[in-house]
């Protein structure tokens, strides 16, 4: 164990550089060590040797921190959510998980923090943001409150909830590590900068208590039991294993290998632990063998485009220290000596602006209103008068608000918007504009959007009883009356019917007279990729449902269809059966995926769900098809779904 330094103790410029370099060495070491076993959700027993360092891959753990360092260097200490959004939009092409959802949300016009909150129920608490926390601790060394502040804004770009707290926590710990050396103390102190009763705070306290009471073996099992998840990127269990790895290290870099034993999102666990340990120890105290194994070359993923990328770890360190001097000067540097105070870089603007959706429109009902909050924050030292106006071809009226914004103050304006009657969006979003006019008449225009997830025709449910379940228990009869069927029969229907309740040949008649059918026919308008079909009918049990939609394309094109369902699934495109799956599995956004060869014009898609239990949720989305696996493809933002009951093209297809 190392003794604590006082948080107010001085560091020279060289000492500060050494700690930053140690942090980046630890980050790179963890990424190299963990990448080859990333995604394997089991415990390991791995021996440390040179062969583990033979492959060096680009890693998003480091890539995104290089992205934000570029942003901070260009825009200075007053970066806000809009800066993160724009830098991501212009320079990131990661398609995976929460990254892909954030990219789609940005493309359809959502603003930060809606980019991480909306349509992101599956990946909103993943590891994509806790892994990029160290930069904020380095830029805000000795200032954990500020480090947590930036980290939370960062996380909200593509996350919501636990991951926001986790990135804020690790950033605060990194800032504290410049003035402390005892790992348990840093972990404990870091809790002061996240909500006391948050899941993240309780998790850290759980792991520390379990480890101190029961040791590593019991603790690792308890983490898997209490916080385990089928998604290997789920943040809680991986953050917990990172805490355990740091406790096990006892401040010794050679013990970092123990972090590999916990598997799961292994590169994230080892890299996060390695970075914090590297800041504590500094590069000079990291064993020379580690530095030799890692080398000095820096690899960055090709999906990070158009930013200044240092080509070595030392160049990354030099740039980090240069930007950190700006931050330290702004916050009031009381903890470092021999650091030249630099004039703070400030992006030239008088305010920042963020829009946030409070209520989305409910299409297909009388309620087509929405609520948009516009927040403006002053970035100058004088009072300013602003006029904020919201306009769109879809809005029934132009809304306007006057704001008197005092120096470095934030104000929020709430706009209650009503859409025009009979308005149906085209494409994947409703565009609108936020116009801001200052007292000098200078106007700035912000282009934004409200996501629209299309429409479907829901046919059914179709319900059949199952005669095979009628006989009672021969040994212990279910009822006193022999004429009655079994209790099992009374509580179940047929799981998978071989009946063809709906076929493509029947659709013309169904769509021309939907109300006359002997089953329910209704339009549905999802408010995300995920649709809870149980909201559109009463009851529970086994049943068959059909979803019908049109996809209009101006040319022949190929797309991916991604369906998340825990039910048996059959899919037809333009009358051709293209997918059939009777394998029951848990629902996630791409349980089933299939290639769609769309023709020019209208394409009819029909999905049959044979529900064998009471989970009626299904998620459906289109992805681009760049001749890559759907996991490597971005979500579609041009083509959308349109119920044949309202589609302007549907009669053309029926006539065919």
Steps between C-alpha positions, in 0.01 A plus 500: 500500500608857436445786737269781397627833386294798601266600216646853522861389460694648211604330178761633267429508128725196460318309771165584344625384159623176656161425651315573176745279311451227760124521452523463122752214531261322736210561261693359205625204701149406605366530148773278358464238775122484502413522130577135403249363755244780479141377502563160663273500806698268721775510756854432379833384632757677286874516562686819420756464220621687193261315267208698642646817349559369147184657358411866532156601377327837480262531793195721551605539865778728377358611164218705651730671749720611212183633336404702809857623549485642148170669590633641829812633324286683244216625721642540850353463845145611420415192293140389542268233368463659159876488448506128574210448259664691215842338547340155501289582194802621304764251604357166623376211289472224763182297423493277808242490779450834678745670261278411204184611681660835588611547139148432374349731760736777392422442132125533559554828683501417870713708732708408802395338740209352300764338280576256781155474657254446214459163324786358707343273761732205435845665493447816707691348795790345309876545530548744211528803728661377826801399286567858386516668841874544556541800271274714717694405812824596325370834371342573839775356720434583868151623399274191531178702492588647162626163371168337590312791340661454158487121522125505561441724197721266297309191610158649432580519130437125463393375845252562777493395865766275650764566236476877559574448869775250422690731265465788745630273777807379311581854382486627860723211610751587226507865613552390860778260397731797426511574873437160662675166485285263705259320265224423755502861613468626141211259437328618817558870438372472144154413634458861617455611140205281400154467661530327837222248447565432132546144376860586415578626851339197663685269263840644590419473871378140451821392327725664759306343787487155338871506422599609851271237654519198269795543264527487123338165414175563685490862384542413132214252530276748681562758227391252232193408704393849605597705194545244220345558157473303177637805317875484557524881466253568782668758723411395858675162503804635312534804725478266799779280361709813440461600866596148606804506268622823654457366853694188402784704351597657833665773293731253325502526121626141467174380654296658221490159329248389762240723333509263201365217712154660511434478123183666364581845354860420581680779314281758674560351844876475464541833319297697754684342792834544324438867427413587859792299633729665244400849620562401861842352432617720214696372201832493683370249753346268239736204453715544190388165362144631471610806304713287269213261433257780421732712288427858403291466185137611523231328292164665436194345335425611141145592611650806676539746213619854448654569841858562602633163615831477686707216356673402824410463866748772591348738241157427649641582844651828381171609344305399811730706719474798266118497514507429876694823558206688349254324731720547807539870424123541474413307817770669705821300517601464864654156488770512235816701474714580196195481280479801273159663524353520152221721383189289494386382158134593457282415205367832375129506584278688741283204602449125461165345415351157568155369403333213682177317425265490798210336319487343157193511275264203504407433140177318421324673787359846557804589709759630253663745737855504624710686753846631417726654763764744377783578743743784436811560708690828490869477416584867540540746784215731408123488486339417167147502361395207279192415298449126453263384229398146400382443143413203281277416206343245734413744780155652516646826632830682548597516866725772639655590836700798627796434729708745701814297566732621772875437500585128525135419572288217356133533415243255368202572273219245466316488167171312470461419133198370307552332164283584203186291466537187288877548500697180431881520495703393200815306570637442847455838668312830515744784429472829687713807552599694810567863408686713755517876445711716730444867589713608204280311257761230438327170425622147552312196369510153660365208294333236716256212461240286673541127432222311325500121497240442232172312515373143472174314454444250780286199406367285781551358754394156380433257784441123487450258784719189518298174521818307579497658846142392585560168686525527877773344711426127506638444848387819667199635305494876475128541584213325667304491174631261237332703224738793548836543321830523688614805697793532256257521206296763682805727528666446162427528130674354200863606474569464129207465265549364151207716389568765239288771657626765255670464163617748240209395279255604773648846555309682225163409652618567857637845421198605295256417781697475827200563726306208353758237593431247773823598673653831609668720238660821628772751425781533752765772532807398702683760708833315465636190328340303783126435475300355788227324303327408825381862520273442199294207628367361826605181675795267511591162364609332180391681181604581144552860386574644158675832434468651154678803353620654175852622427520744212837523325589724207744240366605139537695478824607252764431553873523298818184429699573450871225349716523445872247250630475210740227336288490277194549721197414481130566780250380558142620766257284563193335163543823301541572322828849627590532394864360238737624446855349268760796531735389658827751745641505820699412824330769750407509750210645254246371158609427439131641686202445452131602666175225686313539536123267793447368575154430846365163620626287334767620196693261319729636347817297259713614357833329215684562459870387178668503601864564210735516707820388839627785717369338685211780751448682508168761741368525565125749719316667536162876522458715603211656213304859586398567127435597461864343316793213704654710545815743694281227705331337829597128535568293622206381863507337536156259212433219440748196281563151609390177318587313395182187647654647850469773457238452713191659216303294212645222499239761466228635189665158349559414551134807302399 
